[in-house]
Amino acid sequence: MPQQPTFRRKKLGHRVRRLREQAGMSIDEAARALEKQRGALYRIEAGETRLDVHLARSMMDIYDVYDPDLLDKVREALAPGWWIKLGLRDMGYIDMETDAKAVREVALNHIPGLLQTAPYTKAVLEADLLKRAKPELVKQISARQIRQERLTAEANPLHLTALVDEAALRNLIGGVEVMRGQLDSLIMMSELNTVTLRVLPRSLGAHAGQTAAFTMLEFDEYPSMLHVSYPTGAVHVEEPEELHRARLVFDHLLERALGPEDSVTLIEQIIAEHG
């Protein structure tokens, strides 16, 4: 099976397509001027094939535009992702999250990955029917910890708004001690300027988000995306209508969720129940 386009390649293709359109050139005109086949240029703009530095320079010349950091973005898109260096195969989400500026997540049964402690992550992964060898398990846990570093990064921080169902707070993932540590960590993480944590209390009963957990990712210079996981994989949705509906659901749940202070109070109550 062909490898799916990496998100950075898609984002770069989106960028050079905008440059061509701003120059008022059709894809056929640009292909002729660049001495490329139309299909080859289309695949570059779609993020299906790589753009090299030399072609990027030619594009700026032909389109009569100077994009000051385009060449740096080309080099970044050619470099392997940090998760590849860990020896992990990414299904697309880490690639997208690495370039995102904000994440909005509805979590129903598990604590969001960006807020998980290492013992909690280990318990979640060990419960999966896909059994991992110990080295693979260690790499997966490390990857989740690396992702969390952006919440406290000074440069290019990631902003997270997490709506967590109370059920996720009460599920004894990994046992009482692991859960207590996870809930304590949640309270500390909620104090970060980059984190907004809101709880969907069980007193809500049925609510608009109960059918599926989902994540929306927002970027600079690229449309937002919707990510939904399922037992054997995940889907990434870019259709504007689907994203609009997801935003409506998220905003509706945000209005019904407990405020930040009340959310922390509820977490503290659950910790106290564990004794």
C-alpha positions in Angstrom: 0.0 0.0 0.0 1.3 3.5 -0.8 2.3 5.6 2.2 -0.3 8.3 3.0 0.9 11.9 2.5 2.4 13.4 5.7 0.6 16.4 7.0 3.5 18.7 6.5 3.6 17.7 2.9 -0.1 18.4 2.5 0.3 21.7 4.3 3.2 22.7 2.0 1.2 21.7 -1.1 -1.7 23.9 0.1 0.8 26.7 0.5 2.3 26.5 -3.0 -1.1 26.1 -4.5 -2.1 29.4 -2.9 1.0 31.1 -4.3 0.1 29.9 -7.8 -3.5 31.1 -7.5 -2.3 34.4 -6.2 -0.2 34.7 -9.2 -3.3 34.2 -11.4 -1.9 31.1 -13.1 -3.9 27.9 -13.8 -2.3 24.6 -13.0 -1.7 24.0 -16.7 0.1 27.4 -17.2 2.2 26.8 -14.1 3.1 23.2 -15.2 4.3 24.5 -18.6 6.3 27.3 -17.1 7.9 25.0 -14.6 8.5 22.3 -17.3 6.5 19.8 -15.2 3.7 17.4 -16.2 0.3 18.7 -15.1 -0.3 15.5 -13.0 3.1 15.9 -11.3 2.3 19.5 -10.2 -1.2 18.4 -9.1 0.3 15.7 -6.9 2.7 18.2 -5.3 -0.1 20.6 -4.5 -2.2 17.8 -3.1 0.7 16.7 -0.9 1.0 13.3 -2.5 4.6 13.8 -3.7 7.5 15.7 -2.2 8.5 19.2 -3.2 12.2 19.8 -3.3 14.1 23.1 -2.6 15.1 23.6 -6.3 11.5 23.4 -7.5 10.3 25.7 -4.7 12.8 28.3 -5.8 11.6 28.0 -9.4 8.0 28.4 -8.2 8.8 31.7 -6.5 10.6 32.9 -9.7 7.7 31.8 -12.0 5.0 33.1 -9.7 6.9 36.3 -9.1 6.6 36.1 -5.3 9.0 35.9 -2.5 7.9 33.6 0.4 10.6 34.2 3.1 10.3 30.9 4.9 9.1 28.6 2.1 12.4 26.9 1.7 12.6 26.2 5.4 9.2 24.6 5.2 10.3 22.5 2.3 13.3 21.2 4.3 11.0 20.5 7.3 8.6 18.5 5.1 11.5 16.4 3.8 12.8 15.6 7.3 11.4 12.5 9.1 9.0 13.2 11.9 10.3 12.8 15.5 8.1 9.7 16.0 9.9 8.0 13.1 13.1 8.5 14.9 11.5 6.6 17.8 10.8 3.7 15.5 7.0 4.3 15.6 4.6 4.1 12.7 2.2 7.0 12.8 -1.4 6.7 11.5 -1.6 10.4 10.9 -2.7 12.0 14.1 0.7 12.7 15.7 1.8 14.2 12.4 -1.1 16.6 12.4 -0.9 17.4 16.1 2.8 18.3 15.8 1.9 21.1 13.4 -1.3 22.2 15.2 -1.7 25.4 17.2 -4.8 24.3 19.2 -6.6 21.0 20.0 -10.2 20.8 21.1 -11.1 17.3 22.4 -14.2 15.5 23.7 -13.1 12.5 25.8 -15.7 10.0 26.9 -14.0 6.9 28.4 -10.3 7.8 28.7 -8.3 10.8 29.8 -7.1 12.7 26.7 -3.6 11.5 25.6 -2.1 15.0 26.1 -3.0 14.8 29.8 -2.2 11.2 30.6 0.5 10.1 33.1 2.9 7.3 32.0 1.3 4.6 34.2 -2.1 5.5 32.9 -1.0 5.3 29.3 0.7 2.0 30.0 -2.6 0.6 31.5 -4.6 1.8 28.5 -2.2 0.3 25.9 -1.9 -3.0 27.8 -5.7 -3.3 27.7 -5.7 -3.1 23.9 -6.4 -6.3 22.0 -3.3 -5.4 19.9 -0.6 -6.7 22.3 2.6 -4.8 22.1 6.1 -6.1 22.9 7.7 -4.3 25.8 10.1 -2.2 23.6 7.1 -1.1 21.5 5.1 -0.2 24.6 7.9 1.9 26.0 8.2 3.8 22.7 4.4 4.5 22.7 4.5 5.8 26.2 7.6 8.0 25.4 5.8 9.4 22.3 2.8 10.4 24.5 5.1 12.1 26.9 6.9 14.0 24.1 3.6 15.2 22.8 2.8 16.7 26.2 5.9 18.8 26.2 4.3 21.3 23.8 1.8 22.2 26.5 4.7 23.8 28.5 6.9 24.9 25.5 7.9 28.5 25.3 8.1 28.5 21.5 5.1 27.3 19.5 3.1 26.0 22.5 0.0 23.8 21.9 -3.3 25.0 23.4 -5.7 22.3 24.6 -9.4 22.6 25.5 -10.5 19.2 26.9 -14.1 18.3 27.7 -13.8 15.1 29.8 -16.8 13.0 30.6 -17.1 12.2 34.3 -17.1 8.5 33.4 -13.5 8.8 32.2 -12.6 10.2 35.7 -14.3 7.3 37.4 -13.0 4.4 35.2 -10.4 2.6 37.3 -7.8 2.4 34.5 -4.8 0.6 36.0 -6.3 0.4 39.5 -6.8 2.9 42.4 -3.2 4.1 42.7 -2.7 4.7 39.0 -6.0 6.6 38.8 -5.2 8.7 41.9 -1.9 9.7 40.3 -3.7 10.5 37.1 -6.4 12.6 38.7 -3.7 14.5 40.8 -1.9 15.2 37.6 -5.0 16.4 35.9 -5.5 19.0 38.6 -1.9 20.2 38.1 -2.2 20.3 34.3 -5.4 22.3 34.5 -3.3 25.1 36.0 -1.3 25.6 32.8 -2.1 28.6 30.7 -2.3 26.3 27.7 -4.9 23.9 29.2 -8.6 24.4 29.7 -10.1 21.4 31.4 -13.9 21.1 31.7 -15.8 18.1 33.0 -19.1 16.8 31.6 -20.8 15.7 34.8 -23.0 12.5 34.7 -25.9 14.7 36.0 -26.2 15.9 32.3 -27.6 12.5 31.4 -27.7 12.0 27.6 -25.8 14.7 25.7 -24.9 15.6 22.2 -21.4 14.2 22.4 -22.2 10.8 23.8 -22.0 8.8 20.6 -18.3 9.3 19.9 -15.2 11.0 21.2 -13.6 13.3 18.7 -10.8 15.8 18.3 -10.6 19.0 16.3 -7.2 20.4 15.3 -6.6 24.0 14.3 -3.5 25.2 12.3 -1.9 28.3 11.0 -2.3 28.5 7.2 -4.3 25.4 6.9 -8.0 24.6 7.4 -9.1 22.9 10.7 -9.4 19.1 10.7 -11.6 16.6 12.6 -10.1 13.4 13.9 -12.2 10.4 15.0 -10.7 7.1 16.2 -12.3 3.7 16.0 -11.1 0.3 17.1 -9.2 -0.5 13.9 -8.0 2.9 12.8 -9.1 6.6 12.5 -10.6 9.0 10.0 -9.4 12.6 9.3 -12.2 14.9 8.1 -11.7 18.2 6.3 -15.2 18.8 4.8 -16.3 22.3 6.0 -19.9 21.1 6.7 -18.7 18.2 8.9 -16.3 20.5 10.8 -19.1 23.1 11.3 -21.3 20.5 12.8 -18.5 19.2 15.1 -17.9 22.8 16.3 -21.6 23.2 17.1 -21.5 20.0 19.2 -18.3 21.1 20.9 -19.6 24.6 21.7 -22.9 23.1 22.9 -21.1 20.8 25.3 -18.7 23.6 26.4 -21.8 25.5 27.6 -23.1 22.6 29.6 -19.8 21.5 31.1 -18.7 22.4 34.6 -16.6 25.5 34.8 -12.8 25.1 35.4 -13.0 25.6 39.2 -16.1 23.3 39.6 -14.3 20.7 37.4 -11.3 20.6 39.7 -13.6 20.4 42.7 -15.3 17.3 41.2 -11.9 15.7 40.5 -10.9 16.3 44.1 -14.1 14.7 45.3 -13.4 11.6 43.2 -9.9 11.4 44.6 -11.3 11.6 48.1 -13.6 8.7 47.3 -10.6 6.5 46.6 -9.5 7.1 50.2 
